[in-house]
Amino acid sequence: MTRSRTAQRLHPTLRTRLTGGVLLPLYYRVSGIDVVSLQRELENDQWLGREALEHKQARRIREILLHAWDHVPFYRKRFEATGMQRADLEERGILERIPPLTKQEVIEHCEEFVDTSNPRPLEWSTTGGSTGETVRFCQDRAALASIKAREMRFHHWMGVQTGERIARLWGSPIDREKAYTLKERLLRRIKNVCFLDGYDLSEAAMAAYAKRLREFRPQLLIAFTTCLNILAEYMEEHGLGGVRPRAILTTSSPLYPSYRARFERLFECPVFDEYGSREFGGMAHECPAHQGLHVDMEDVHIEVTRARSLAPAGDTGELLVTGLFNRAFPLIRYPIGDLGRHLSQPCACGRGSTLIEIVKGRSSELLMGPKGIPVLGEYFIDVFDSLPGEVRKFRIHQTGAKTLRVVLVAAPAFGEGSRRYVLEAIAQKFGDEMEVEFEYMDEIPPLPSGKQLLTINETSPKPTDRGTASQEP
């Protein structure tokens, strides 16, 4: 399988006309969410040049800053504490002068982030932090409409129209409970969506999911990357096929090259990656040219920073995100907890938005060698890829400056020789001073967020967990 099988827009069927032209617009109108007009605007905006998009983004940055000054107590205090006047917020480049938020500030001052000007309906949610520590935030209808409109535009990039069959292999317990309510079941019937509970990754569940996918025949398969990799491994091991979506959308955790290759080989379709969080929804998306992720510049602003200063294009740094639509609970220069870099070259697809690459690793989940050298989690992907068929799952915990705990779901083939190989690989990367403990389990449970993180650094503070790209299963 190669990427020559690019997604193409198909002529709408009766089902897509009914769902996309009647049922969903009616549902959104009744819900007070103006998705349709926003989607049309986004479809037009994608072909604007970089300068026009930057101008539009700068205007929305000014608007959210002025709104925060006028109506959000936390920011009024922050701006005044830094010596800013309201007029200063209209200056070009003012955003960089505003101190970045911290997760702890949002936790401790949650109520002070809420817009005091309009008692409109708000939807409260939480992030699923990797330590179980959660951040509460809320969104108004305009923010929810923005998230949904961006999602629909991305689906069109993959050649999938509203109303076509979509399967979601979703692994977040935050969404899991409502997924089984009568309202959500009925909504999925309207949207033509099949929900697969990614929180259950047992072999019995994998068999059931493979069977359900063959029966449902989705045009689009949306999945937590790690969950889909487990399903794909199971299907390959058992010689299961017959699932041929038009496209696959991966989210929630890094899409490693080996994962992409496996998905394309097994499902015989192109794979599209997405970067998002629960706080902002999908923020950057991969187009059919596959040259990076296009930032949704109309609705979010993403900075790449090093030591609190902007990093040059091409350099890796920590990401700060400013949401431009959620006036109910503005998050301005919010440390999302990920690393990335802006790409300087334009995309061959012709879209003018900025390209970004998300580094395969989290700043909070970097492991640290005794000499202070950070180690990204994908190192262990390579280690265990060298032991095919011997390790089903793994998770590495750094429990101290010189201690690691290697948790494995190992096959019978994993013996003393394999154990020595892992120890040698760790010593090669961390040095001989690192003490290693092995723990063997039948299953490695997901974290409270529903994710299957590969490396966890228990010696460092954890930023906000990178969440889902949309808030519905």
Order of alpha helices (4+ residues) and beta strands (2+ residues): alpha-alpha-alpha-alpha-alpha-alpha-beta-beta-alpha-beta-alpha-alpha-beta-alpha-beta-alpha-beta-alpha-beta-beta-beta-beta-beta-beta-beta-beta-beta-beta-alpha-beta-beta-alpha-beta-beta
